[in-house]
Amino acid sequence: MKRSPDQGTLSDADFDRLIRKLTAEVNRITCDRRGQQGRLDLDSERETHHRSRMGALVAYAYELIDRGPELEREPLVTMICERVLALVGADAAVLWVSDERGHSTAERVCGIRPSATAIAVERALVELIASEGSQLLNSSEAPLRPGLVKLCEKLELERSGTVCVGLQRQHEMLGVLCLHRVGAGPFEAWEAADAERFASFAALALHQMAERERAERDEVTGMPGRALLLRALDERLASGQPFALACVDFDGLKAVNDSLGYEAGNELIRAVSAAIAGLLKQGEIVGRLHGRGGDEFVCLLGERDQPSLERRCQLLEAALDRAAVPAALASSYLGVSVGAALANGSTPAGSLFTAAENAMRERKQERRRSQGRSATPLPAVR
């Protein structure tokens, strides 16, 4: 398991040190408890329980670091919520994410619904962590803020508790992980500490996943790049369900780059990419692909037969010819050419790409002739 620190991931040596630190803490806690006198049976039960929790923390930490970065965001976030529920013995877990402006929204909720009081406490604690950079807040030790103390007192009367912990990595706040206990009393300090330890590994897994996603996306548009597109294509082909692959290419983009510069060309690309995304139906995907003789957008569409695919391509072309592009570039924008091919479970990915690209090139030549431009022959992709 090679992990490069230069890529923002945890190296094998660093990971081993973390696991050894957690294991040492398990042993320290066990030895400390064995040295205590009195209440032997109760201490023994607590020792066994706490050792089990620390063992679970080690296991969950390993799982997050080993599997987490390879997962897509939704299954990773679900894993984080489910594992912390089991670790801390909470009734509900909520993962909040922060955008570039610092605004927080709840992305994933697991478990039962807490009371309105608990949700109000959760929101207040999340806002404090996001605004002040606090790492761990527990409703049983509420910060002295107007209204928050009374909310936490009301929550305590409900025999419930809330803990929120920041998901921070390299001074970047990735989100907040909140836990609720309903009708069974507040969280103890050591339970909150367990949640905080787990959160450090969750933040690392989210950071690694974000780094991977950034590397897999097109730098100009933020759309899926080659790796994500090919993964999505493989999944569609493996499903055995019919679908279509469409290639969308600019008409006259090279002339824009040559006459106005590449930044102008990138502005045009971003405007059209936004227009394409707005024309897709639920479950359809668009990305930007470089290579194979061109620089184009690739769409995975839901059409299942040739007549409906031809109509869809015509509609896409008509809408994209009228896309809202920057005013300074409107006179240079010549629209797009769209070519597509149908796929089923037996269609190889390479053959599908070749058919769609050749259809797009034929359409490009037709448009050049119809617009009175020189129709320079374009070689077919093989």
For each residue, the residues with C-beta under 8 A, 3 or more apart:
1: 12 66
2: 12
3: 7 9 10 11 12 15
4: 7 9 11
5: 8 9 10 11 14
6:
7: 3 4 211
8: 5 170 207 208 211
9: 3 4 5 69 208 211
10: 3 5 14 15 18 65 204 208
11: 3 4 5 14 15
12: 1 2 3 15 16
13: 16 17
14: 5 10 11 17 18
15: 3 10 11 12 18 19 65
16: 12 13 19 20
17: 13 14 20 21
18: 10 14 15 21 22 61 201
19: 15 16 22 23 58 61 62
20: 16 17 23 24
21: 17 18 24 25
22: 18 19 25 26 54 57 58 61 197
23: 19 20 26 27 58
24: 20 21 27 28
25: 21 22 28 29 54
26: 22 23 29 30 51 54 55 58
27: 23 24 30 31
28: 24 25 31 32
29: 25 26 32 33 47 50 51 54
30: 26 27 33 34 47 51
31: 27 28 34 35
32: 28 29 35 36
33: 29 30 36 43 46 47 50
34: 30 31 47
35: 31 32
36: 32 33 39 43
37:
38: 43
39: 36 42 43
40: 43 44
41: 44 45
42: 39 45 46
43: 33 36 38 39 40 46 47
44: 40 41 47 48
45: 41 42 48 49
46: 33 42 43 49 50
47: 29 30 33 34 43 44 50 51
48: 44 45 51 52
49: 45 46 52 53
50: 29 33 46 47 53 54 190
51: 26 29 30 47 48 54 55
52: 48 49 55 56
53: 49 50 56 57 87 194
54: 22 25 26 29 50 51 57 58
55: 26 51 52 58 59
56: 52 53 59 60 86 87
57: 22 53 54 60 61 87 194 197 198
58: 19 22 23 26 54 55 61 62
59: 55 56 62 63
60: 56 57 63 64 83 84 86 87 198 201
61: 18 19 22 57 58 64 65 198 201
62: 19 58 59 65 66
63: 59 60 66 67 68 79 83
64: 60 61 67 68 79 80 83 201 202 204 205
65: 10 15 61 62 68 69 201 204 205
66: 1 62 63
67: 63 64 70 71 79
68: 63 64 65 71 76 79 205 206 208 209
69: 9 65 205 208 209 212
70: 67
71: 67 68 75 76 79 209
72: 75 76
73: 76 77 209 213
74: 77 78 108
75: 71 72 78 79
76: 68 71 72 73 79 80 205 206 209
77: 73 74 80 81 95 107 108 206
78: 74 75 81 82 108 110
79: 63 64 67 68 71 75 76 82 83
80: 64 76 77 83 84 93 95 108 177 202 205 206
81: 77 78 84 85 93 94 95 108 109 110 111 177
82: 78 79 85 86 93 110
83: 60 63 64 79 80 86 87 198
84: 60 80 81 87 88 90 93 177 179 195 198 199 202
85: 81 82 88 89 90 91 92 93 110 111 179
86: 56 60 82 83 89
87: 53 56 57 60 83 84 194 195 198
88: 84 85 163 179 187 191 194 195 198
89: 85 86 181 191
90: 84 85 93 111 163 179 180 181 187
91: 85 111 112 114 180 181 182 184
92: 85 109 110 111 112 113 114 179 180 182
93: 80 81 82 84 85 90 108 109 110 111 177 178 179 180
94: 81 106 108 109 110 122 177 178 179 180
95: 77 80 81 106 107 108 167 175 176 177 178
96: 104 105 106 107 126 175 176 177 178
97: 104 105 107 174 175
98: 102 103 104 130 173 174 175 176
99: 102 103 104 105
100:
101:
102: 98 99 130 131
103: 98 99
104: 96 97 98 99 126 127 130 175 176
105: 96 97 99
106: 94 95 96 109
107: 77 95 96 97 175
108: 74 77 78 80 81 93 94 95
109: 81 92 93 94 106
110: 78 81 82 85 92 93 94
111: 81 85 90 91 92 93 180
112: 91 92 182
113: 92
114: 91 92 118 119 122 160 162 180 182
115: 118 119 155 158 160 182
116: 119 120
117: 120 121 151 154 155 158 160
118: 114 115 121 122 155 158 160 162 180 182
119: 114 115 116 122 123
120: 116 117 123 124 151
121: 117 118 124 125 139 148 151 152 155 162
122: 94 114 118 119 125 126 162 164 178 180
123: 119 120 126 127
124: 120 121 127 128 145 147 148 151
125: 121 122 128 129 137 139 148 162 164 176 178
126: 96 104 122 123 129 130 164 176 178
127: 104 123 124 130 131
128: 124 125 131 132 134 137 143 145
129: 125 126 132 133 134 135 137 164 165 166 173 176
130: 98 102 104 126 127 173 176
131: 102 127 128
132: 128 129
133: 129 166 168 173
134: 128 129 137 143 166
135: 129 165 166 168 196
136: 163 164 165 166 192 193 195 196
137: 125 128 129 134 141 142 143 163 164 165
138: 141 142 161 162 163 186 187 189 192
139: 121 125 142 152 155 156 161 162 163 186 187
140: 152 156 161 186 187
141: 137 138 189
142: 137 138 139 145 148 149 151 152 153
143: 128 134 137 148
144: 148 149
145: 124 128 142 148 149
146:
147: 124 150 151
148: 121 124 125 142 143 144 145 151 152
149: 142 144 145 152 153
150: 147 153 154
151: 117 120 121 124 142 147 148 154 155
152: 121 139 140 142 148 149 155 156
153: 142 149 150 156 157
154: 117 150 151 157 158
155: 115 117 118 121 139 151 152 158 160 161 162 186
156: 139 140 152 153 159 160 161 186
157: 153 154
158: 115 117 118 154 155 183
159: 156 183 184 185
160: 114 115 117 118 155 156 180 181 182 183 184 185 186
161: 138 139 140 155 156 180 181 185 186 187
162: 114 118 121 122 125 138 139 155 178 179 180 181 187
163: 88 90 136 137 138 139 178 179 187 191 192 195
164: 122 125 126 129 136 137 176 177 178 179
165: 129 135 136 137 176 177 178 192 195 196 199
166: 129 133 134 135 136 173 175 176 177 199
167: 95 173 174 175 176 177 199 202 203 206
168: 133 135 171 172 173 174 203
169: 172 174 203 204 206 207
170: 8 207
171: 168
172: 168 169 207
173: 98 129 130 133 166 167 168 176
174: 97 98 167 168 169 203 206 207 210
175: 95 96 97 98 104 107 166 167 206
176: 95 96 98 104 125 126 129 130 164 165 166 167 173
177: 80 81 84 93 94 95 96 164 165 166 167 195 199 202
178: 93 94 95 96 122 125 126 162 163 164 165
179: 84 85 88 90 92 93 94 162 163 164 187 195
180: 90 91 92 93 94 111 114 118 122 160 161 162
181: 89 90 91 160 161 162 184 185 186 187
182: 91 92 112 114 115 118 160
183: 158 159 160
184: 91 159 160 181
185: 159 160 161 181
186: 138 139 140 155 156 160 161 181
187: 88 90 138 139 140 161 162 163 179 181 191 192 195
188: 191 192
189: 138 141 192 193
190: 50 193 194
191: 88 89 163 187 188 194 195
192: 136 138 163 165 187 188 189 195 196
193: 136 189 190 196 197
194: 53 57 87 88 190 191 197 198
195: 84 87 88 136 163 165 177 179 187 191 192 198 199
196: 135 136 165 192 193 199 200
197: 22 57 193 194 200 201
198: 57 60 61 83 84 87 88 194 195 201 202
199: 84 165 166 167 177 195 196 202 203
200: 196 197 203 204
201: 18 60 61 64 65 197 198 204 205
202: 64 80 84 167 177 198 199 205 206
203: 167 168 169 174 199 200 206 207
204: 10 64 65 169 200 201 207 208
205: 64 65 68 69 76 80 201 202 208 209
206: 68 76 77 80 167 169 174 175 202 203 209 210
207: 8 169 170 172 174 203 204 210 211
208: 8 9 10 68 69 204 205 211 212
209: 68 69 71 73 76 205 206 212 213
210: 174 206 207 213 214
211: 7 8 9 207 208 214 215
212: 69 208 209 215 216
213: 73 209 210 216 217
214: 210 211 217
215: 211 212
216: 212 213 224 225 227 228
217: 213 214 222 223 224 225 228
218: 221 222 223 224 225 287 288
219:
220: 266 269 270 288
221: 218 269 270 273 288
222: 217 218
223: 217 218 273 277 286 287 288 297
224: 216 217 218 228 229 232 285 286 287 288
225: 216 217 218 228 229 287 288 289 290
226: 229 230 287 289 290 291
227: 216 230 231
228: 216 217 224 225 231 232 287
229: 224 225 226 232 233 285 287 289 298 300
230: 226 227 233 234 349
231: 227 228 234 235
232: 224 228 229 235 236 285 287 300
233: 229 230 236 237 245 300 349 352
234: 230 231 237 238 349
235: 231 232 238 239
236: 232 233 239 241 243 300 343
237: 233 234 240 343 345 347 349 352
238: 234 235 345
239: 235 236 345
240: 237 344 345
241: 236 344 345
242: 304 305 342 343 344
243: 236 300 301 302 303 304 342 343
244: 300 301 302 303 304 309 312 340 341 342 343
245: 233 298 299 300 301 340 341 343 352 353 356
246: 298 299 301 312 313 316 338 339 340 356 360
247: 296 297 298 299 338 339 340 353 356 357 359 360
248: 276 296 297 298 299 316 320 336 337 338 360
249: 294 295 296 297 336 337 360 364
250: 253 268 269 272 296 334 336
251: 334 335 336 337 364 367 368
252: 255 256 332 333 334
253: 250 256 257 265 268 269 295
254: 257 258
255: 252 258 259 332
256: 252 253 259 260 264 265 268 329 332 333
257: 253 254 260 261 262 264 265
258: 254 255
259: 255 256 332
260: 256 257 264 265 329 332
261: 257 264 265
262: 257 265 266
263: 266 267
264: 256 257 260 261 267 268 328 329 332
265: 253 256 257 260 261 262 268 269
266: 220 262 263 269 270
267: 263 264 270 271 325 326 329
268: 250 253 256 264 265 271 272 325 326 329 332 333
269: 220 221 250 253 265 266 272 273 288
270: 220 221 266 267 273 274
271: 267 268 274 275 323 324 325 326 329
272: 250 268 269 275 276 297 320 323 325 336
273: 221 223 269 270 276 277 286 288 297
274: 270 271 277 278
275: 271 272 278 279 319 320 323 324
276: 248 272 273 279 280 286 297 299 316 320
277: 223 273 274 280 286
278: 274 275
279: 275 276 315 316 319 320
280: 276 277 284 285 286 299 301
281: 284 301 302
282:
283: 302
284: 280 281 299 300 301 302
285: 224 229 232 280 299 300
286: 223 224 273 276 277 280 297 298 299 300
287: 218 223 224 225 226 228 229 232 297 298
288: 218 220 221 223 224 225 269 273 295 296 297 298
289: 225 226 229 292 295 296 297 298
290: 225 226 295
291: 226 294
292: 289 353 357 381
293: 357 379 381
294: 249 291 357
295: 249 253 288 289 290
296: 247 248 249 250 288 289 357 360
297: 223 247 248 249 272 273 276 286 287 288 289
298: 229 245 246 247 248 286 287 288 289 356
299: 245 246 247 248 276 280 284 285 286 316 340
300: 229 232 233 236 243 244 245 284 285 286
301: 243 244 245 246 280 281 284 309 312 340
302: 243 244 281 283 284
303: 243 244 308 309 312 340 342
304: 242 243 244 308 342
305: 242 308 309 342
306: 309 310 342
307: 310 311
308: 303 304 305 311 312
309: 244 301 303 305 306 312 313 340 342
310: 306 307 313 314
311: 307 308 314 315
312: 244 246 301 303 308 309 315 316 340
313: 246 309 310 316 317 338 339 340 363
314: 310 311 317 318
315: 279 311 312 318 319
316: 246 248 276 279 299 312 313 319 320 336 338
317: 313 314 320 321 335 336 337 338 363
318: 314 315 321 322
319: 275 279 315 316 322 323
320: 248 272 275 276 279 316 317 323 335 336 338
321: 317 318 335 336
322: 318 319
323: 271 272 275 319 320 333
324: 271 275
325: 267 268 271 272 329 330 333
326: 267 268 271 329 330
327: 330
328: 264
329: 256 260 264 267 268 271 325 326 332 333
330: 325 326 327 333
331:
332: 252 255 256 259 260 264 268 329
333: 252 256 268 323 325 329 330
334: 250 251 252 371
335: 251 317 320 321 367
336: 248 249 250 251 272 316 317 320 321
337: 248 249 251 317 360 361 363 364 367
338: 246 247 248 313 316 317 320 360 363
339: 246 247 313 356 357 358 359 360 361 362 363 364
340: 244 245 246 247 299 301 303 309 312 313 356 359 360
341: 244 245 352 355 356 359
342: 242 243 244 303 304 305 306 309 347
343: 236 237 242 243 244 245 347 352
344: 240 241 242 347
345: 237 238 239 240 241
346:
347: 237 342 343 344 351 352
348: 351 352
349: 230 233 234 237 352 353
350: 353 354
351: 347 348 354 355
352: 233 237 245 341 343 347 348 349 355 356
353: 245 247 292 349 350 356 357 381
354: 350 351 357 358 381 382
355: 341 351 352 358 359
356: 245 246 247 298 339 340 341 352 353 359 360
357: 247 292 293 294 296 339 353 354 360 361 381
358: 339 354 355 361 362 380 381
359: 247 339 340 341 355 356 362 363
360: 246 247 248 249 296 337 338 339 340 356 357 363 364
361: 337 339 357 358 364 365 378 380 381
362: 339 358 359 365 366
363: 313 317 337 338 339 359 360 366 367
364: 249 251 337 339 360 361 367 368 378
365: 361 362 368 369 375 377 378
366: 362 363 369 370
367: 251 335 337 363 364 370 371
368: 251 364 365 371 373 374 375 376
369: 365 366 372 373 375
370: 366 367
371: 334 367 368
372: 369
373: 368 369
374: 368
375: 365 368 369
376: 368
377: 365
378: 361 364 365
379: 293
380: 358 361
381: 292 293 353 354 357 358 361
382: 354
